Amino acid sequence: MTKADIVSEISKNTGIEKVAAQKIVDALMDNIKSSVAKGESVYLRGFGSFTTKKRAKKTARNITKNTSLVIPEHFIPSFKPAKTFMVKVRESIKK
């Protein structure tokens, strides 16, 4: 499912125009991205949480050049689904 599909479904289910639904989806995604970029967590009850995770500094190898390089510590975005979401996915896949 793509973002356009999500906009179409929201428009069809709520009766609002696709342009308005597009603005709502864009605003939601922008707010989630900006909050996570600031280091804040976003919790959506029944869906999941968006957080940042810290990756430690590590040494990696470039096997083609046979050299080592250091990857500095950095932060990455992370999503953890809610328990009810995971249960629903598990049950629907079993059927």
C-alpha distances in whole Angstrom, upper triangle without the diagonal:
4,7,8,6,7,10,11,10,13,15,15,16,18,20,20,19,16,18,19,16,15,18,17,14,16,19,17,16,19,21,19,20,23,24,23,25,28,28,27,25,22,22,20,22,20,17,18,20,20,23,25,26,30,30,34,36,36,37,35,37,36,37,38,40,41,41,40,38,38,34,35,33,30,28,24,21,20,18,19,18,20,22,21,17,18,20,18,15,19,20,17,17,20,20
4,5,5,6,9,10,11,12,14,15,17,18,20,19,18,14,16,17,14,12,15,15,12,13,16,15,13,16,19,18,18,21,23,22,23,26,27,26,24,22,22,20,22,21,18,19,20,19,22,24,26,29,29,33,35,35,37,35,36,35,37,37,39,41,40,39,37,36,33,34,32,29,26,23,20,20,18,20,19,21,24,23,19,21,23,20,18,22,23,20,20,24,24
4,5,5,6,9,10,11,12,14,15,16,18,16,15,12,13,14,11,9,12,12,8,9,13,12,10,13,16,15,15,18,20,20,21,24,25,24,22,20,21,19,21,20,17,18,19,18,21,23,25,28,29,33,35,35,37,36,37,37,38,39,41,42,41,40,38,37,33,33,32,28,26,22,19,19,18,20,19,21,24,23,20,21,24,22,20,23,25,22,23,26,26
4,5,5,6,9,10,10,12,14,15,16,15,13,9,11,13,10,8,12,12,10,11,14,14,13,16,19,18,19,21,23,23,24,27,28,27,26,23,24,22,24,23,20,22,23,22,25,27,29,32,33,37,38,39,41,39,40,39,41,41,43,45,44,43,41,40,36,37,36,32,29,26,23,23,21,24,22,24,27,26,22,24,26,24,22,26,27,24,24,28,27
4,5,5,6,9,10,10,12,14,15,15,14,11,13,14,11,10,14,14,11,13,16,16,15,18,20,20,20,23,25,25,26,29,30,28,26,23,24,21,23,21,19,21,22,22,25,27,30,33,34,37,39,40,42,40,41,41,42,42,44,46,45,44,42,41,38,38,37,33,30,27,24,23,21,23,21,23,25,23,20,22,24,21,19,23,23,20,21,25,24
4,5,5,6,9,10,10,12,14,13,13,10,12,13,9,9,12,11,8,11,14,12,12,16,17,17,18,21,22,22,24,26,27,25,23,20,20,17,19,18,15,18,19,19,23,25,27,31,32,36,38,39,41,39,41,41,42,43,45,46,45,44,42,41,37,37,35,32,29,25,22,21,19,20,19,20,22,21,18,20,22,19,18,22,22,20,21,24,24
4,5,5,6,9,10,11,11,10,9,6,9,9,6,6,9,9,7,10,12,12,12,15,17,17,18,21,22,23,24,27,28,26,25,21,22,19,21,20,18,20,21,21,24,27,29,33,34,38,40,41,43,41,43,43,44,45,47,48,47,46,43,42,39,39,37,33,30,27,24,24,21,23,21,23,25,24,21,23,25,22,22,25,26,23,24,28,27
4,6,5,6,9,10,10,10,9,6,10,11,8,9,12,12,11,13,16,16,16,19,21,21,22,25,26,26,28,30,31,30,28,25,25,22,23,22,20,23,24,24,28,30,33,36,37,41,43,44,46,44,46,45,47,47,49,50,50,49,46,45,42,42,40,37,33,30,27,27,24,26,24,25,27,25,22,25,26,23,22,26,26,23,24,28,26
4,5,5,6,8,10,10,11,9,13,13,9,11,14,13,11,15,17,16,16,20,21,21,22,25,26,26,28,30,31,29,27,23,23,20,21,19,18,20,23,23,27,29,32,35,37,40,43,44,46,44,46,46,47,47,50,51,50,49,47,46,42,42,40,37,33,30,27,26,23,24,21,22,24,22,19,22,23,20,19,23,23,20,21,25,23
4,5,5,6,8,8,9,8,11,10,6,9,11,10,9,13,14,13,15,18,18,18,21,23,24,24,27,28,29,27,25,21,21,18,19,18,17,19,21,22,25,28,31,34,36,40,42,43,46,44,47,46,48,49,51,52,51,49,47,45,42,41,39,36,32,29,26,25,22,23,21,22,24,21,19,22,23,20,20,24,24,21,24,27,26
4,6,5,5,5,6,5,9,8,6,9,11,11,11,14,15,15,17,19,20,21,23,25,26,27,29,31,32,30,28,24,24,21,22,22,20,23,25,25,29,31,34,38,39,43,45,46,49,47,49,49,50,51,53,54,53,52,49,48,44,44,42,39,35,32,29,28,26,27,25,25,28,25,23,26,27,24,24,28,27,25,27,30,28
4,6,5,7,8,9,12,12,10,12,15,14,14,17,19,18,20,23,24,24,26,28,29,30,32,34,35,32,30,27,26,23,24,22,21,24,27,27,31,34,36,40,41,45,47,48,51,49,51,50,52,52,55,56,55,54,51,50,47,46,45,41,38,34,31,30,27,28,26,26,28,25,23,26,26,23,23,27,26,23,25,28,26
4,6,8,11,11,14,13,11,14,16,14,14,18,19,18,20,22,23,23,25,28,28,29,31,33,33,31,29,25,24,20,21,19,19,22,25,26,29,32,35,39,40,44,47,48,50,49,51,51,52,53,55,56,55,54,51,50,46,46,44,40,37,34,30,29,26,26,24,23,25,22,20,24,24,21,21,25,24,21,24,27,25
4,6,9,10,13,11,9,13,14,12,13,17,17,17,19,21,22,22,25,27,27,28,31,32,33,30,28,24,23,20,21,20,20,23,25,26,29,32,35,39,41,45,47,48,51,50,52,52,54,54,56,58,57,55,52,51,47,46,44,41,37,34,30,30,27,27,25,24,26,24,22,25,26,23,24,27,27,24,27,30,28
4,7,9,12,10,10,13,15,14,15,18,19,19,21,23,24,25,27,29,29,31,33,34,35,33,31,27,27,23,24,24,23,26,28,29,32,35,38,42,44,47,50,51,53,52,54,54,56,56,58,59,59,57,54,53,49,49,47,43,40,37,33,33,30,31,28,28,30,27,26,29,29,26,27,31,30,27,30,33,31
4,7,8,7,7,10,11,11,13,15,16,16,19,20,21,23,25,26,27,29,30,32,33,31,30,26,26,23,24,24,23,26,27,27,31,33,37,40,42,46,48,49,52,51,53,52,54,55,56,58,57,55,52,51,47,47,45,41,38,35,31,31,29,30,28,28,31,28,26,29,31,27,28,32,31,29,31,34,33
4,5,5,6,9,10,11,12,14,16,17,19,20,21,23,25,26,27,29,30,32,34,32,31,27,27,25,26,26,25,27,28,28,32,34,37,40,42,46,48,49,51,50,52,51,53,53,55,57,56,54,52,50,47,46,44,41,38,35,31,32,30,31,29,30,33,30,28,31,32,29,29,33,33,30,32,36,34
4,5,5,6,9,10,10,12,14,15,16,18,20,21,22,24,26,27,28,30,32,30,29,26,26,23,26,25,23,26,27,26,29,32,35,38,39,43,45,46,48,47,48,48,50,50,52,53,52,51,48,47,44,43,42,38,35,32,29,29,27,29,27,28,31,29,26,29,31,28,28,31,31,29,30,34,33
4,5,5,6,9,10,11,12,14,15,16,18,20,21,22,24,26,27,29,31,29,28,25,26,24,26,27,25,26,27,26,29,31,34,37,39,42,44,46,48,46,48,47,49,49,51,53,52,50,47,46,43,42,41,37,34,31,28,29,28,30,29,30,33,31,28,31,33,30,30,34,34,31,33,36,36
4,5,5,6,9,10,11,12,14,15,16,19,20,21,23,24,26,27,29,27,26,23,24,22,24,24,23,25,25,25,28,30,33,36,38,42,44,45,48,47,49,48,50,51,52,54,52,51,48,46,43,42,40,36,33,31,28,28,26,28,27,28,31,29,27,30,32,29,29,33,33,31,33,36,35
4,5,5,6,9,10,11,12,14,15,17,18,20,21,23,24,26,27,26,24,21,22,19,21,21,19,22,22,22,25,28,31,34,36,39,42,43,45,44,46,46,48,48,50,51,50,49,46,44,41,40,38,35,31,29,25,25,23,25,24,25,28,26,23,26,28,25,25,29,29,27,29,32,32
4,5,5,6,8,10,11,12,14,15,16,18,20,21,22,24,26,25,24,21,22,20,22,23,20,22,22,21,24,26,29,32,34,38,39,41,43,42,44,43,45,45,47,49,47,46,43,42,38,38,36,32,29,27,23,24,23,25,24,25,28,27,24,27,29,27,26,30,30,28,29,33,33
4,6,5,6,9,10,10,12,14,15,16,18,20,21,22,24,23,22,20,21,19,22,23,21,22,22,21,24,25,29,32,33,37,39,41,43,42,44,44,46,46,48,49,48,46,43,42,38,37,35,32,29,26,23,24,23,25,25,26,29,28,25,28,31,28,28,32,33,30,32,35,35
4,5,5,6,9,10,11,12,14,15,16,18,20,21,23,21,20,17,18,16,19,20,18,19,19,18,21,24,27,30,32,36,38,40,42,42,44,44,46,47,48,49,48,46,43,41,38,37,35,31,28,25,22,22,21,23,22,22,26,24,22,25,27,25,25,29,30,28,30,33,33
4,5,5,6,9,10,11,12,14,15,17,18,20,21,20,19,16,17,15,18,18,16,17,17,16,19,21,25,28,30,33,35,37,39,38,41,41,43,43,45,46,45,43,40,38,35,34,32,28,25,22,19,20,18,20,19,20,24,23,20,23,25,23,23,26,27,25,27,30,30
4,5,5,6,9,10,10,12,14,15,16,18,20,19,19,16,18,16,20,21,18,19,18,16,19,21,24,27,28,32,34,36,38,37,39,39,41,42,43,44,43,41,38,37,33,32,30,27,24,21,18,19,18,21,21,22,26,25,23,25,28,26,25,29,30,28,29,33,33
4,6,5,6,9,10,10,12,14,15,17,19,17,17,14,16,15,18,20,18,18,17,16,18,20,24,26,28,32,34,36,39,38,40,40,43,44,45,46,44,42,39,37,33,32,30,27,23,21,18,19,19,21,21,22,26,25,23,26,28,27,26,30,31,30,31,35,35
4,6,5,6,9,10,11,12,14,16,17,15,14,11,13,11,15,16,14,14,14,13,15,18,21,24,26,30,32,34,37,36,39,39,42,43,44,45,43,41,38,36,32,31,29,25,22,20,16,17,15,18,17,18,22,21,19,22,25,23,23,26,28,27,28,31,32
4,5,5,6,9,10,11,12,14,16,14,14,11,13,13,16,17,14,14,13,11,14,16,19,22,24,27,29,31,34,33,36,36,38,39,40,41,40,38,35,33,29,28,26,22,19,17,13,14,13,16,16,18,22,22,19,21,24,23,22,26,28,26,27,31,31
4,5,5,6,8,10,10,12,14,14,14,12,15,15,19,20,18,17,15,13,15,16,19,22,24,27,29,31,34,33,36,36,39,39,40,41,39,37,34,32,28,27,25,22,19,17,14,16,16,19,19,21,25,25,23,25,28,27,26,29,31,30,31,34,35
4,5,5,6,9,10,11,13,11,11,9,12,13,16,18,16,15,13,11,13,15,18,21,24,27,29,31,34,34,37,37,40,41,42,43,41,38,35,33,29,28,25,22,18,17,14,15,15,18,18,20,23,24,22,24,27,26,26,29,31,30,31,34,35
4,6,5,6,8,10,11,9,9,7,10,10,14,16,13,12,10,8,10,12,15,18,21,24,26,29,32,31,34,35,37,39,40,40,38,36,33,31,27,25,23,19,16,14,11,12,11,14,15,16,20,21,19,21,24,23,23,26,28,27,28,31,33
4,6,5,6,9,10,10,10,9,13,14,18,19,16,15,12,9,10,11,14,17,19,22,24,26,29,29,31,32,35,36,37,37,35,33,30,28,24,23,20,17,14,12,9,11,12,15,17,19,23,23,21,23,26,26,25,28,30,29,30,33,34
4,6,5,6,9,9,10,10,14,15,19,21,19,17,14,11,11,12,15,17,20,23,25,27,30,30,33,34,37,38,38,39,37,34,31,28,25,23,21,17,14,13,11,14,15,18,20,21,25,26,24,26,29,29,28,31,33,33,33,36,38
4,5,5,7,5,7,7,11,13,17,19,17,15,12,9,9,10,14,16,19,22,24,27,30,30,34,35,37,39,39,40,37,35,31,29,25,23,20,17,14,13,11,12,13,16,18,19,23,24,22,24,27,27,27,29,32,31,32,35,37
4,5,5,5,6,7,11,13,17,19,16,14,10,7,6,6,10,12,15,19,21,23,27,27,30,31,34,36,36,36,34,31,28,26,22,20,17,14,10,9,7,9,10,13,16,17,21,23,21,22,25,26,25,27,30,30,30,33,35
4,5,7,9,11,15,17,20,22,20,17,14,10,9,8,11,12,15,18,20,22,25,26,29,30,33,34,34,35,32,30,26,24,20,18,16,12,9,9,8,11,13,16,19,21,25,26,24,25,29,29,28,31,33,33,33,36,38
4,6,9,11,15,17,21,23,21,18,15,12,10,9,12,13,16,19,21,24,27,28,31,32,35,37,37,37,35,32,28,25,22,19,17,14,11,12,11,13,15,18,21,22,26,27,26,27,30,31,30,33,35,35,36,39,40
4,7,10,13,16,19,22,20,17,13,10,7,6,9,10,14,16,19,22,25,26,30,31,34,36,36,36,34,30,27,24,21,18,15,12,9,10,9,11,13,15,18,20,23,25,24,25,28,29,28,31,33,34,34,37,39
4,7,10,13,16,19,17,14,11,9,7,8,11,13,17,19,22,25,28,29,33,34,37,39,39,39,37,34,31,28,24,22,18,16,12,12,11,12,13,14,17,18,21,23,22,23,26,27,27,29,32,32,33,35,37
4,6,10,13,15,14,11,7,6,5,7,10,13,17,20,23,25,29,29,33,34,37,39,40,40,37,34,31,28,25,23,20,17,13,12,10,10,10,11,13,14,17,19,18,19,23,23,23,25,28,28,29,32,34
4,7,10,12,11,8,5,5,7,10,13,16,20,23,26,28,31,32,35,36,39,41,42,42,40,37,34,31,28,26,23,20,16,14,11,11,10,11,12,12,16,17,16,18,21,21,21,24,26,26,27,30,31
4,6,9,8,6,4,7,9,12,15,18,21,25,28,30,33,34,37,38,41,43,44,44,42,39,36,34,30,28,25,22,18,17,14,12,10,10,10,9,13,14,13,15,18,18,19,21,23,24,25,27,29
4,6,5,5,6,8,11,15,18,21,24,28,31,33,36,36,39,40,42,44,45,45,44,41,39,36,32,31,28,25,21,19,15,14,11,10,9,8,12,12,11,14,16,16,17,20,21,21,23,25,27
4,5,6,8,11,14,18,20,24,26,30,33,35,38,38,41,42,44,46,48,48,46,43,41,39,35,34,31,28,24,22,18,16,13,12,10,7,10,9,10,13,14,14,16,18,19,20,22,24,25
4,6,9,13,16,19,21,25,27,31,34,35,38,38,41,42,44,46,48,48,46,44,42,39,36,35,32,29,25,23,19,17,13,11,8,6,7,6,6,10,11,10,12,15,16,16,18,20,21
4,7,10,13,17,19,23,25,28,31,33,36,35,38,39,41,43,44,44,43,41,38,36,33,32,29,26,23,20,16,14,10,9,6,5,8,8,6,9,11,11,11,14,16,16,17,20,21
4,7,10,13,15,19,21,25,28,29,32,32,35,36,38,40,42,42,40,38,35,33,30,29,26,23,19,17,13,10,7,5,4,4,8,9,8,9,12,13,13,15,17,18,19,21,23
4,6,10,12,16,18,22,25,27,30,30,33,35,37,39,40,40,38,35,33,31,27,26,23,20,16,14,11,8,6,5,6,7,11,13,11,13,16,16,16,19,21,21,22,25,27
4,7,10,14,16,20,23,24,28,28,31,32,34,36,37,37,36,33,30,28,24,23,20,17,13,11,7,6,5,7,9,11,14,16,14,15,19,19,18,21,23,24,24,27,29
4,7,10,13,16,19,22,25,25,29,30,33,35,36,35,33,30,28,25,21,20,17,14,10,9,6,5,6,8,11,13,16,18,17,18,21,22,21,23,26,26,27,29,32
4,7,10,13,16,18,22,22,26,27,30,32,33,32,30,27,24,21,18,16,13,10,6,6,5,6,9,11,14,16,19,22,20,20,24,25,24,26,29,29,29,32,34
4,6,10,13,15,19,19,23,25,27,30,30,30,28,24,22,19,15,14,11,8,5,5,6,6,10,11,15,17,20,23,21,21,24,26,24,26,29,30,29,31,34
4,6,10,12,16,17,21,23,26,28,28,28,25,22,19,16,13,11,7,6,4,7,9,10,13,15,19,21,23,26,25,24,28,29,28,29,32,33,32,35,37
4,7,9,12,13,17,19,22,25,25,24,22,18,16,13,10,8,5,5,6,7,11,11,15,17,20,23,25,28,26,25,29,30,29,29,33,34,32,35,38
4,6,10,12,16,19,21,24,24,23,20,16,14,11,9,7,5,7,9,11,14,15,19,20,24,26,28,31,30,28,32,34,32,32,36,37,35,38,41
4,7,10,14,16,19,22,21,20,17,13,11,7,6,5,4,8,11,13,17,18,22,23,27,30,31,35,33,32,35,37,35,35,39,40,38,40,43
4,6,10,13,16,19,18,17,14,10,9,6,5,7,7,10,13,15,18,19,23,24,28,31,32,35,34,32,35,37,35,35,39,40,38,40,43
4,7,10,13,16,15,13,10,7,6,5,6,9,11,13,16,18,21,22,26,27,31,34,35,38,36,35,38,40,37,37,41,42,39,41,45
4,7,9,12,12,11,9,6,5,6,7,10,13,14,17,18,21,22,25,27,30,33,35,38,36,34,37,39,36,36,40,40,38,40,43
4,6,9,9,7,6,4,6,9,10,14,16,18,21,21,24,25,28,30,33,36,38,41,38,36,39,41,38,38,42,42,39,41,44
4,6,6,6,5,6,7,11,12,16,18,19,22,22,25,26,29,32,34,38,39,42,39,38,41,42,39,39,43,42,40,42,45
4,6,5,7,9,11,14,15,19,21,23,25,25,28,29,31,33,36,39,41,43,41,38,42,43,39,39,43,43,40,42,45
4,6,8,11,13,16,17,21,24,25,27,27,30,31,33,35,38,42,43,45,43,41,44,45,41,42,45,44,42,44,46
4,6,9,11,15,16,20,23,24,27,27,30,32,35,37,40,43,45,47,45,43,46,47,44,44,48,47,45,47,50
4,7,10,14,16,19,22,24,27,27,31,32,35,37,39,43,44,47,45,42,46,47,44,44,47,47,44,46,49
4,7,10,13,16,19,21,25,25,29,30,33,35,38,42,43,46,44,42,45,46,43,44,47,47,45,47,50
4,7,10,13,16,18,22,22,26,27,31,33,36,39,41,44,41,40,43,44,42,42,46,46,43,45,48
4,7,10,13,15,18,20,23,25,28,31,34,37,39,42,40,38,42,43,40,41,44,44,42,45,48
4,6,9,12,15,17,21,23,26,28,32,35,37,40,38,36,40,41,39,39,43,43,41,44,47
4,7,9,12,13,17,19,23,25,28,32,34,37,34,33,37,38,36,36,40,40,38,41,44
4,6,10,13,16,18,22,24,28,31,33,36,34,33,37,38,36,37,41,41,39,42,45
4,7,10,14,16,19,21,25,28,30,33,31,30,34,36,34,35,38,39,37,40,43
4,7,10,13,17,19,23,25,28,31,29,28,32,33,31,33,36,36,35,38,41
4,7,9,13,16,19,22,25,27,25,25,29,30,28,30,33,33,33,35,38
4,6,10,13,16,19,22,25,22,22,26,27,25,27,30,30,29,32,34
4,7,10,13,16,19,22,19,19,23,24,22,24,27,27,27,30,32
4,7,10,13,16,18,16,16,20,21,19,21,24,24,24,26,29
4,6,10,13,15,12,12,16,17,16,18,21,21,21,23,26
4,7,9,12,10,10,13,15,14,15,18,19,19,21,24
4,7,8,6,6,10,11,10,12,15,16,16,18,21
4,6,5,6,9,10,11,12,14,16,17,19,21
4,5,5,6,9,10,11,12,14,16,17,19
4,5,5,6,9,10,11,12,14,16,17
4,5,5,6,9,10,11,12,15,16
4,5,5,6,9,10,11,12,15
4,5,5,6,9,10,11,13
4,6,5,6,9,10,11
4,5,5,6,9,10
4,6,5,6,9
4,6,5,7
4,5,5
4,5
4
